[in-house]
Amino acid sequence: MEVPEFETTNNFIRIPKTFRNSETGKLFSNCLVCEKYLLNEGTPYVIEKAVKQHHEVKVKEVIFEYAMCMECVVVMNNALSNESRERIQNYFAENTNLEYRSEELLKHKSLRTNRWVSHCLIKKTPISKSPEYQLVAQCDGKYMVFTAMPFALSMEAMGEISSLLSAKSLGEMDDFIGRYFTGPPEVSEILKKRLILV
């Protein structure tokens, strides 16, 4: 997906619990990659997290979560092959209209996070039904901004997106995971399938 320009808008709220660190409950304060401090006003960044739902015991488990400044997002996005970027851009263009969605939600002055992330952006299915899902938000300092984001992606949509990645892009993803995420091999396998850099 092409990285949208960070837009200036009056549609913002303090970053809600959904997009805070799941272990500490605090705001993400630094970029995962360059460690830039993110909580100053005028500092654009993205928060991404993936959640696994154990429906049988009604438990949610955060698989990974991080914040990344927009400069690093652009660098990571550019590291993907042209082929992968084009495929992903086409996939989003064919399956959703981010501008229309934002206009419709904002028309009703809806700045409630759950209205924006309750259904998969692509499949329009309830996130509550998906075994895994991913959340993405656009932030500025201590605020979450309502533009093309926030949105949620179901496990089905994430699988389709990851299948669009070329061998070069998969290699870049492997390098990224190895550099910034630790844990047992099974976690790495989950990350390879689920990590979608916006």
C-alpha positions as CSV (number, residue, x, y, z in Angstrom):
1,M,0.0,0.0,0.0
2,E,1.3,3.4,-0.9
3,V,2.2,5.5,2.2
4,P,-0.3,8.3,2.4
5,E,1.0,11.8,3.0
6,F,0.5,12.8,6.6
7,E,-2.5,15.1,6.5
8,T,-3.3,18.0,8.8
9,T,-6.8,17.7,10.2
10,N,-8.9,18.7,13.2
11,N,-10.1,15.2,13.5
12,F,-8.0,13.8,16.3
13,I,-8.3,12.4,19.8
14,R,-5.8,11.4,22.5
15,I,-4.4,8.0,21.6
16,P,-6.9,5.4,22.9
17,K,-6.0,2.3,24.9
18,T,-6.4,0.2,21.7
19,F,-3.3,1.8,20.3
20,R,-1.2,2.0,23.4
21,N,1.5,-0.5,24.5
22,S,-0.4,-3.6,25.6
23,E,2.0,-4.5,28.4
24,T,2.4,-1.1,30.0
25,G,-0.7,0.8,28.9
26,K,1.5,3.7,28.1
27,L,2.0,5.5,24.8
28,F,4.6,4.3,22.4
29,S,7.3,6.9,22.8
30,N,10.0,6.0,20.3
31,C,10.3,4.8,16.7
32,L,11.1,1.0,16.5
33,V,13.8,1.6,13.9
34,C,15.6,4.9,14.5
35,E,14.4,5.5,18.1
36,K,13.2,9.0,17.4
37,Y,11.1,10.4,20.1
38,L,7.5,10.5,18.9
39,L,5.4,12.3,21.5
40,N,6.2,15.9,20.4
41,E,3.5,17.7,18.6
42,G,4.1,17.7,14.8
43,T,5.8,14.3,14.8
44,P,3.9,12.0,12.5
45,Y,4.1,8.2,12.9
46,V,2.2,5.0,12.5
47,I,1.3,2.4,15.1
48,E,0.7,-1.2,14.0
49,K,-0.3,-4.2,16.1
50,A,-1.5,-7.7,15.4
51,V,-3.8,-9.6,17.7
52,K,-4.6,-13.3,17.9
53,Q,-8.0,-14.2,19.3
54,H,-8.5,-17.5,21.2
55,H,-12.3,-17.6,20.8
56,E,-12.7,-20.8,22.7
57,V,-11.4,-19.2,25.9
58,K,-12.3,-15.6,25.0
59,V,-8.7,-14.3,25.2
60,K,-6.9,-11.9,23.0
61,E,-3.1,-12.1,22.6
62,V,-1.0,-9.3,21.0
63,I,1.5,-11.0,18.6
64,F,3.4,-7.8,17.9
65,E,3.1,-4.1,18.2
66,Y,5.3,-1.1,17.4
67,A,5.4,2.5,16.4
68,M,7.4,3.8,13.5
69,C,8.1,7.4,12.4
70,M,6.9,8.3,8.9
71,E,10.5,8.7,7.7
72,C,11.2,5.1,8.6
73,V,7.9,3.9,7.2
74,V,8.8,5.5,3.8
75,V,12.3,3.9,3.9
76,M,10.8,0.5,4.7
77,N,8.1,0.8,2.1
78,N,10.7,1.8,-0.6
79,A,12.8,-1.3,0.3
80,L,10.0,-3.5,-1.1
81,S,10.3,-4.3,-4.7
82,N,8.4,-2.2,-7.3
83,E,6.5,-5.3,-8.2
84,S,5.2,-5.8,-4.6
85,R,4.4,-2.1,-4.1
86,E,2.4,-2.1,-7.3
87,R,0.5,-5.3,-6.5
88,I,-0.4,-4.0,-3.0
89,Q,-1.5,-0.6,-4.3
90,N,-3.7,-2.3,-6.9
91,Y,-5.1,-4.7,-4.3
92,F,-6.2,-1.8,-2.0
93,A,-7.5,0.3,-5.0
94,E,-9.6,-2.7,-6.2
95,N,-10.9,-3.6,-2.8
96,T,-11.6,-0.4,-0.9
97,N,-12.0,3.3,-1.2
98,L,-10.2,4.9,1.7
99,E,-11.3,8.5,0.9
100,Y,-15.0,7.6,0.6
101,R,-14.8,5.5,3.8
102,S,-13.2,8.4,5.7
103,E,-15.7,10.9,4.4
104,E,-18.6,8.7,5.4
105,L,-17.3,8.1,8.9
106,L,-16.4,11.7,9.5
107,K,-19.7,12.9,8.1
108,H,-21.3,11.6,11.3
109,K,-18.6,13.2,13.4
110,S,-17.5,9.7,14.4
111,L,-14.2,9.9,16.2
112,R,-14.8,6.7,18.1
113,T,-12.1,4.2,17.4
114,N,-14.3,1.1,17.5
115,R,-16.4,2.4,14.6
116,W,-13.3,2.6,12.4
117,V,-11.7,-0.8,13.4
118,S,-14.8,-3.0,14.1
119,H,-14.7,-4.5,10.5
120,C,-12.0,-5.5,8.1
121,L,-11.2,-2.6,5.8
122,I,-11.0,-5.1,2.8
123,K,-13.5,-7.9,3.6
124,K,-16.0,-5.8,5.5
125,T,-16.3,-8.7,8.0
126,P,-16.4,-8.2,11.8
127,I,-13.0,-8.3,13.3
128,S,-14.4,-10.1,16.3
129,K,-14.9,-13.2,14.1
130,S,-11.3,-13.3,12.7
131,P,-8.8,-15.6,14.4
132,E,-6.2,-12.9,13.9
133,Y,-6.4,-9.3,12.9
134,Q,-4.2,-6.3,12.4
135,L,-4.7,-2.7,13.5
136,V,-3.1,0.4,12.0
137,A,-3.3,4.0,13.2
138,Q,-1.8,7.3,12.1
139,C,-0.6,9.5,15.0
140,D,0.9,12.9,15.7
141,G,2.6,13.3,19.0
142,K,0.1,12.2,21.7
143,Y,-2.9,12.2,19.4
144,M,-4.4,9.7,16.9
145,V,-5.5,11.3,13.7
146,F,-8.6,10.2,11.7
147,T,-7.7,10.3,8.0
148,A,-7.3,7.1,5.9
149,M,-6.6,5.4,9.2
150,P,-7.3,3.9,11.7
151,F,-8.3,0.6,10.1
152,A,-8.3,-3.1,10.7
153,L,-7.4,-6.0,8.5
154,S,-8.7,-9.5,9.0
155,M,-6.5,-12.7,8.8
156,E,-8.0,-13.4,5.4
157,A,-7.1,-10.0,4.0
158,M,-3.6,-10.2,5.6
159,G,-3.0,-13.5,3.9
160,E,-4.0,-12.1,0.5
161,I,-1.7,-9.1,0.9
162,S,1.3,-11.2,2.0
163,S,0.8,-13.5,-1.1
164,L,1.4,-10.4,-3.2
165,L,5.0,-9.9,-2.0
166,S,7.9,-10.9,-4.3
167,A,10.9,-12.9,-3.2
168,K,12.9,-9.7,-2.8
169,S,10.2,-8.2,-0.5
170,L,9.9,-11.4,1.5
171,G,13.7,-11.2,2.1
172,E,13.3,-7.6,3.2
173,M,10.6,-8.6,5.6
174,D,12.7,-11.5,7.0
175,D,15.6,-9.0,7.6
176,F,13.3,-6.6,9.3
177,I,11.8,-9.3,11.6
178,G,15.3,-10.6,12.5
179,R,16.5,-7.1,13.4
180,Y,13.6,-5.9,15.5
181,F,11.6,-8.9,16.8
182,T,12.9,-11.7,19.0
183,G,11.2,-14.8,20.2
184,P,10.8,-18.5,19.4
185,P,10.8,-19.6,15.7
186,E,7.0,-20.0,15.6
187,V,6.6,-16.3,16.4
188,S,8.8,-15.4,13.5
189,E,6.7,-17.6,11.2
190,I,3.6,-15.8,12.4
191,L,5.3,-12.4,11.8
192,K,6.3,-13.3,8.3
193,K,2.7,-13.9,7.4
194,R,1.2,-11.0,9.3
195,L,3.6,-8.1,9.2
196,I,2.3,-5.6,6.7
197,L,4.2,-2.4,6.6
198,V,1.8,0.4,5.6
